[in-house]
Amino acid sequence: MKVKEMNIRKTVILLFALLFGTASQAEMIPFTQGAFEALQKRDRPILVVVFADWCPTCKRQEAILSQLLALDEFRALQTFRVDFDNQRQVVEAFHVKYQSTLILFHGSQEVARSTAETDRERIVELLRRVL
């Protein structure tokens, strides 16, 4: 099977899980353009996390977000994870210069953006802006 066909199948499965509620809202799922656009069309609150495995700030953010996204308050928020090093086209499309960037959307509208924030209460305030 070709790589492109495998990516299409993964995207279809991911879209099904997102649209029909079989994916946990508390987990960060890998970013795909198709899944992102589908949620935008449904006017959903979306968090895009631009992450690098080698980034200590990203790891602190991830720990905080894991706790917050498990709370009922943030249950409606769908979270995508963009790999800063391996998804350069996506990083550039979002006009991101640094890893550890959090971008919030409500549907197709960007609501807020933050880079390198690791204060839990500020992240809470940021997430609340999209709900």
C-alpha positions as CSV (number, residue, x, y, z in Angstrom):
1,M,0.0,0.0,0.0
2,K,1.3,3.4,-0.9
3,V,2.1,6.0,1.8
4,K,-0.6,8.4,0.4
5,E,-3.3,5.7,0.5
6,M,-2.3,4.9,4.1
7,N,-2.5,8.6,5.1
8,I,-5.9,8.9,3.5
9,R,-7.2,5.8,5.4
10,K,-5.8,7.2,8.7
11,T,-7.5,10.6,8.0
12,V,-10.8,8.9,7.3
13,I,-10.6,6.8,10.5
14,L,-9.6,9.9,12.5
15,L,-12.5,11.9,11.0
16,F,-15.0,9.2,11.9
17,A,-13.7,9.1,15.4
18,L,-13.9,12.9,15.8
19,L,-17.3,13.4,14.2
20,F,-19.0,10.5,15.9
21,G,-17.4,10.9,19.3
22,T,-15.3,7.8,19.6
23,A,-12.1,9.8,20.2
24,S,-11.4,11.0,23.7
25,Q,-11.5,14.8,23.8
26,A,-8.8,14.8,26.5
27,E,-6.1,13.3,24.2
28,M,-4.0,15.2,21.8
29,I,-4.4,13.7,18.3
30,P,-1.9,14.2,15.5
31,F,-2.8,17.1,13.2
32,T,-4.3,16.3,9.8
33,Q,-5.6,19.0,7.6
34,G,-8.8,17.0,6.8
35,A,-9.7,16.5,10.4
36,F,-9.0,20.1,11.3
37,E,-11.1,21.4,8.5
38,A,-14.0,19.1,9.4
39,L,-14.1,20.4,12.9
40,Q,-13.8,23.9,11.7
41,K,-16.9,23.4,9.5
42,R,-18.8,22.1,12.6
43,D,-17.9,25.3,14.4
44,R,-16.1,23.5,17.2
45,P,-13.6,24.9,19.7
46,I,-10.1,23.7,18.7
47,L,-6.7,23.8,20.3
48,V,-3.6,23.4,18.1
49,V,-0.5,22.5,20.1
50,V,2.8,23.0,18.2
51,F,5.2,20.6,20.0
52,A,8.8,19.4,19.7
53,D,9.9,16.3,21.5
54,W,13.2,17.9,22.5
55,C,11.5,21.0,24.0
56,P,11.3,21.2,27.8
57,T,8.7,24.0,27.6
58,C,6.6,21.8,25.4
59,K,6.8,19.0,27.9
60,R,5.7,21.4,30.7
61,Q,2.8,22.6,28.6
62,E,1.8,19.0,27.8
63,A,1.7,18.0,31.5
64,I,-0.6,21.0,32.2
65,L,-2.8,20.5,29.2
66,S,-3.2,16.8,30.0
67,Q,-4.6,17.7,33.4
68,L,-6.8,20.5,32.1
69,L,-8.2,18.7,29.1
70,A,-9.4,15.9,31.4
71,L,-11.7,18.4,33.2
72,D,-15.4,18.7,32.3
73,E,-14.9,22.4,31.7
74,F,-12.7,21.7,28.7
75,R,-14.5,18.6,27.4
76,A,-15.7,20.3,24.2
77,L,-12.2,21.3,23.2
78,Q,-10.6,19.2,20.5
79,T,-6.8,19.2,20.6
80,F,-4.5,18.6,17.7
81,R,-0.7,18.2,18.1
82,V,1.5,19.5,15.3
83,D,5.1,18.2,15.2
84,F,7.3,21.3,14.9
85,D,10.2,19.4,13.3
86,N,8.3,17.0,11.0
87,Q,5.2,19.0,9.9
88,R,7.0,22.1,8.6
89,Q,4.3,22.9,6.1
90,V,1.6,23.0,8.8
91,V,3.9,25.1,11.1
92,E,4.4,27.6,8.3
93,A,0.7,27.6,7.3
94,F,-0.1,28.6,10.9
95,H,2.7,31.3,10.9
96,V,4.4,29.7,13.9
97,K,8.0,30.6,14.5
98,Y,8.6,28.7,17.7
99,Q,7.6,25.3,19.2
100,S,5.5,25.5,22.4
101,T,2.9,27.6,20.6
102,L,-0.8,27.1,21.5
103,I,-3.4,28.3,19.0
104,L,-7.1,28.4,19.8
105,F,-9.8,28.4,17.1
106,H,-13.6,28.5,17.3
107,G,-14.6,27.1,13.9
108,S,-12.4,28.9,11.4
109,Q,-11.8,31.9,13.5
110,E,-8.5,32.1,15.4
111,V,-9.4,33.3,18.9
112,A,-6.1,33.3,20.8
113,R,-2.4,32.4,20.5
114,S,0.4,31.9,23.1
115,T,4.0,30.9,22.9
116,A,6.1,29.3,25.7
117,E,3.3,29.8,28.3
118,T,3.8,27.4,31.3
119,D,1.7,29.1,34.0
120,R,-1.3,26.9,34.6
121,E,-3.7,29.7,35.4
122,R,-2.7,31.7,32.3
123,I,-3.3,28.5,30.2
124,V,-6.7,28.1,31.8
125,E,-7.6,31.7,30.9
126,L,-6.4,31.1,27.4
127,L,-8.5,27.9,27.0
128,R,-11.6,29.6,28.4
129,R,-11.4,32.3,25.7
130,V,-12.5,29.7,23.1
131,L,-15.4,28.2,25.0
